[in-house]
Amino acid sequence: MRCVNTVSGYVWTVAIPTRRLAGGRPATLIPARLGWRDAADGSLYDLDRVSGTFTVTRGSSTGGYVSTYRCRA
């Protein structure tokens, strides 16, 4: 999927090679959503498969941040 950051315009390609992996990480699938966690840094990734909204949540010592992308196949 090609995802574009709604603020910066940064393009990120998210590969979903199997039903149990997303971005190379183990993923949880429900009919309308795909989610996974990066164990290395604790980031959370959530893809709304209906709207194409992809949200990345990253924590940090200053509170972290959330990035929102629009995705299409």
N, C-alpha and C positions, 0 to 999 in steps of 0.2 A: 504494500500500500504506500502511496505517496502522501505524506502529511506535510502541511504548511503551517508554521507558527502564525497565529492570528495577529500577533503584534509585530514581530520582527521580520516575518516573511521567510525565516529559515526553513529549508526543506529537509525533511528527514524521511528516509525510506525505511519502512518497517516490514521486515520479511516474516511471514507466518507460514513456515514450511509444513507443519503438521498440526493436528488438532490439539496437541498437548504442549506445544511450544509456541512462543511468541517472542520475537527479538532474541532468540537463542536461549530463553529462560522458560522454566516450567510455567504453564499458564492454566488458569481456571476459566472454563467456558460455560456460559449459560446462553440461552438462545439469543439474547440481544446484547450481550457484553462479553468482553475478553479482558482479563486482568492478570497481571503478573507483578512480581516483586524482584528487585535486584538485591540479592543477599549481601553482595559486597559493600554497597553503600546505603541500603535501605530504601532506595527510590521505589515508588509505586507507580505503575502504569495502568491506565484504564482506557479501553477503547469501546465506545458506544457504537455497536455495529449498525444500528438503525440510522442515527444522525451523522455518523462519521466523525464525531468529536473524540479526540484523543487527548487525555490529560496526563501530564507527568508531574508527580509530586515529589519534591526532594527536600529532605530535612537538612538543617545545618545548625551550628551553634548560635546563629543569629535568627533562627526561626524558620529558615527554609523558604521555598517558593513553589509556585504552581505555574506550569506552562500549558497552554491550550493550543491544540492543532486541529485543523480540518483535514480529513483524510478521504481519499478515493482510491479505488482499486485501479 
